[in-house]
Amino acid sequence: MRRRARAGLRAWAELLRLSAAFTVPGDALAGAAAAGLHPGRGTAHAIGASLCLYEAGMVLNDWADRDEDAFDRPHRPLPSGRVTPAAALTAAVALTAAGLACAARAGRRPLAVATALTATAWSYDLCLKHTPAAPAAMAAARALDLLLGATATPVPPAWPVDTIPDAPRARAVLGAALTLAAHTYAVTAVSRHEAHGGSTAAPLAALAATAGAAAHLARAPLPGVLRGVLPGALAGVYLRTAGTPLLHAALHPSPQLTQRAVAGGIRAMIPLQAALAARAGARISGTALMGLAPLARRLAQKVSPT
């Protein structure tokens, strides 16, 4: 009985891609940092919403691909029969509802962003995944997730109104969202070849995008050499985490190395978010986010993030 319960928990952990969930909280924290705000209760609601909506997307993705996975990935929870399609769809709907409820607690604007994020994720899973629009849809979802954190974190009432002008704040948030979106686009483009391999162009393009993002993050916008040390160091960790497996996949585009490149790109979300936060001046958030990296790496050894 106990063995059956453990098997059931493992099946759901695989379906939810629990090791990849560690890449989610950083979206909201990076968004708050880009807006020049300190994390608060609204940020916590945004993180809860992001986690629920992300996991809903993971489950719905496998539900939509269950027939295809029966041939390409028969070991996955749905084609192997360890989780039923009805249970998976119910979980996806419940997680989506919970995510929207969390966003609603943060306010109307976060709810509007979460609704757009939900529409993007469901459209990707049900309609766009096997079309040329798939990488753009995934990139939009990550950008919206960062925007969710930025809109859910309110300006403290004690701050002067003109402490952070709206236009520079909007530009900073947009810049961070586009950086995260570019990385997501590149990793998604590589993931389209993970079942069969054979693509050199996609890993090379992703490697170029990664190097460009790392170079951008390493240039600290704040005065003073010491303030640029942490963003530069985190940018280096990001480049190594994503770049090394991408290079291997480009040199030898086998399915196994392509899958490792996708997994590396997913894990690299954490140092990327940390670098974005630190570059915006939120060094505590950036350092705290890096504490999730070893946890994600350890869990990925048991539950694949892809």
N, C-alpha and C positions, 0 to 999 in steps of 0.2 A: 504493500500500500504506500509506504513511504517512498519507495523507488519510483512508483508511478507518479506520485506528486512531484518529485524532483524532475522527472522527465517532462511533465507538463509545464513546470516553471521554466525549464530550459527552452522548451519550444516557444513559449511566449517571449522569452528574452531574445531569442533569435529573430522572431517576427518583429519585435519592437526595435531591433538593432540597438540594444541598450548601450553598447560601447560608443555609438555615434551620438547618443543623447548628450554626452559631455560637451559637444561642440555647440550646443544651443544657448546656454546662459550668456555666453560672451556676446551674442548679437545685441541683447538689450543693454548690457553694460557698455559696450562700445558705442551704441547709439546715445546713451545718456552722456558719456564722456565727450562725444563729438558735439553735442549740444551745449557743452560747458556746464553740465549739471551734476550734482552729487546723487548717487543712487538712493532711492527711498522706497516707500511703500508701493508707489505706482510702478517702480521698476520691478519690484518683486512680483506684482500682478502680471507684468509683461513677461517675465521669465516663466511664470506658471502657464500663461497662455501659449507662449512659444513652445514649451515642452509638450503640452497636450496636442497642439496642432502639428508639431513635427512627428510625434508618434502616430497620430492619426494618419498622416501621410505615408509613413512607413508601412502601416498595416494595410491601408487601402492600395498601396503599390503592389504588394504581394497578392492581395485579393484579385486585382485586375489582371495580374500576370500569371495566375495559377495554372492556366492551361499551357502556356508557353513554358513555365518552369517545370511542368511535368516531363518535358523532354530535355531541357537544358540544365535544370537544377532540381532533380527529383528529391534531393535530400532536404529541401527547404520545408518548413513546417506545414504549409498547406498541401503541396503535392504528395508529401509523405503521409498525410492523414493525421499528423499529430495535433493539428488545429483544424477545425471545420471551417469552411467558407462562411457559414452563417455567423459563427462566433467572431470571425475576423471582421466581417462587415459591421456587426453590432458594436464591436470595440471601436472601429473607426468613427462611427457616428457618435458614440458616447464621448470619445476623446475630443472630437470636434466641438460638440456642445459644451464640454467643460472648458475648452480653450476660449471659446467666445464668451463664456460666463466670466472667466478670469479677466479678459480684456475689458468687459463691461464695467467691472469694478474699478478699473483705472480711469474710466471716463469715456466720453463720446468719441473723441478723436482716436484713442487707441482701439476702440471697438470698430470704428470705420476701417482702420488699417488692418486689424485682425480679420475683418470680413473680406477685404481684398486679398489678404494672404490665404485665407481658406479657399476662396474661389480659384486662386492661382494653383494651389496645391492639388485640389480636386480635379481641375482641368488637366493638369499635368498627368496625374495618375490614370484618369479615365479616357483622355482624348489625345494628349500631346506627346506622350512619352516616346512614341515610335515615329515622330514627325521631326522635320528639321527645326521646329520651334522649341523642342525639348530643352536644350541648354539655356535658351533665353528665359523660358518659364521658370526653371530652377534658379537662375540668377535673380530674376525678379522676386521670387519667394524669399531668398536670403536678404535682399535689399529691403523688402518690406518688413522682415523680422527685425532688422536693425532700426528701421523707422518706428516700429512699434515701441521699442525701448526709449527712443528719443521723445515720442509724443506722450508716453505714459509717465515720464519723469517731470513733475511740475517745477516751475521756478519758485523757490521759497518766497513767501510773502514779504520777508524782511529785506529782500534784495531790492536795490533801486531798479526802476523799470528799464533804465538804459544801461544796466551792467553788462548785458550781452545783447547787442542789437540783433534784431530778427534776421536781417539779411546775412551777416557773417555766420550766424548760427546755422541757418538753412544751408549755406554753402558748405560748411564743415560737415554737417550731417550727410548731405548729398555726396560729398567726396568720399566719406567713409563707406557709404552704402555702395557706391560704384566700385570701390576697391574690392569689397567683399563679393559683389556681384561678378566682377571679372574673374576672380578666383573660382567661384562656383561654376561659372560658364565653362571655364577650361576643364575643370574636373569632370563635369557632366559630359563634355564632349569625349573625354577619354573613356568614361564609363560605358559609352555606347558600343565599345569594342571589347569589354571585359569577358564576355562569354566565349568569343572566338579568337580574340587577338588579331594580329595581322596589320595593325595601323602604326606607322612610324610618325606620320604627320601630326596626329592628335597629341601624342605625348610631347613632341618637340614644340608645338604651339603652346601647350600648357606650361612647358618649362620656360619658354620665353616670357609668358605672362607672369609666371611666378617670380622670375628674376627682375622684371620691371616693377612689380609690386614691392618686392623687397628693397630695391634701390630707392623707391619713392618713400617707403616707410622709414628708411635709415636717415633720410634728410629731416632732421628735427626742425619744426617751425618755430620753436621757442628759442630765445637767446640763451647763450651759455653752453659751454661744451658738456658739462655734466648732465644737463637736461636731455641731451641727445644720446647719452650712453645707453639708457634702458631701451628706448625705441630701436636703436641700432642693433643691440644684442638680441632683442626679440625678433627683429627682422631676419637676423642671421639664423635663428632657430627655425623660423618659418621656412626660409629658403632650403635649409638642410632637410627638414621634415618632408616637404613636398617635392623638392628638386631631385634628391637622390633616387627615389624610386621611379620618378618620371624619366630620368636619364637612362636607367636600366631598361625601362619599357620601350624607350625609343631605340635603344641599341638591339634589344631582343624582344620584339613585340609578341611574346607568347601570351596566352590567356592568363597564366599564373602571374607573370610579371605585370601585366596590365591591371589585374585585380589588385596587386600590391600597390601599384601607382595610384589607383583610385582610393584605396584605404589610406595611403599616405596623404593624399590630398584632403581627405576628410579630417584626419587627425591634425593636419596643418591649420585647420580653421582656428584652433585654440591659440597658437602663437600669433596668428594673423589678427585675431580679435584683441589679444593682449597688446600687440604692437600699435593697433589703432587707438586703443584706450590710452596707452602711455604717450603716444604722439600728441594726443589731445590734452595732455597734462594730468591725466588720471593714473598716476604711477601705482597707487595702491590697488586699483582695479586691475591694472595690467599684471602686476605681480601675483595677485590673488588668482587670476584666471590661469596662470601657468601652473598653479597647483592642481588643476584638473588634468593636465597632460599625462602625468604618470598613471593616474587612475584610468584614463581612457585607454592608454597603451596596455595596461595590465588586463583590463576587461576584454580588450580586443583579441587577446590570446585565447580567450574562451568563447567569445561571441563575436563573429565577424561584423564589421561596420558596414559591409556592402551586401 
